[in-house]
Amino acid sequence: MRMSSNNNPIGVFDSGVGGTSVWQEIIKLLPFENTIYLADSKNAPYGIKSQEEIIALSIKNTELLLEKGCKIIVVACNTATTNAIAHLRSHYDVPFIGIEPAIKPAALHTKTNAVGILATKGTLSSELFAKTSATFAKDVQIVEQVGTGLVELIEANQLDTNEMHQLLEQYLHPMMEKHIDYLILGCTHYPYLIPQIQEILPKKVTIIDSGEAVARQTKNILDQNNLLHTSNQSGLHLIYSNTDVTTLKHLLKDLKVKMEIKKKDF
Ligand code: DGL
């Protein structure tokens, strides 16, 4: 059994910069924790890869975080969670927290009985997604849309470009025709597109993602395992990307925490 100490970092990984939307919720809820974030941007997008490839990349990221002494690992990627978390849990003895599209709350609260989901091909075609939809949304119309190209544009720091607006229009209009009242962001990159999405969708559509729920679950699991940080000093955050760090720096520019953003090969 791996010995974890309370003051070891929380490890977080994603296929790129998107998981920082989840990581930001974690550090807001757990300000004394140290964290290490891996942006595997070199291999983004994961969403078009095979399950075997996604598992292999998730193993690589996990092993680096374990080498760095992480006490818990947050898979801040819907694609890696839905395709690889079962494998990770059966091979490593640290707790893993995953992220899945927020089907359950949307299905519970919809009044139009139509809910949109924007996610990667890897997530929408996964067994876990099929199981969650069948369990929680069997009487609700789920309007699925693969967000082809969105992750690449976000990684390239092209949030507010014509190309992005055109893709979003193309993906959201069919959902509007079906009168969705909830849009589930099923990819951790997409919360960075909320302002652009809001320009297109009518105000009555509620946009939801699972970032906050993942932060709460991380806190609960640390608590249950007696692994919460013991000091009351703000945490230190190390953020590694295996490509250029311009996009990360841009996305996190307003964050007032102790963090280092560095390029690293992994
Ligand atoms: N951010 C990821 C997710 O939540 C993956 C995007 C990708 O690499 O395709 O699905």
Residues whose N, C-alpha, C, O or C-beta is under 5 A from the ligand:
A	BS01	DGL	S15 G18 A44 P45 Y46 G47 I48 A76 C77 N78 T79 T120 V151 G186 C187 T188 H189
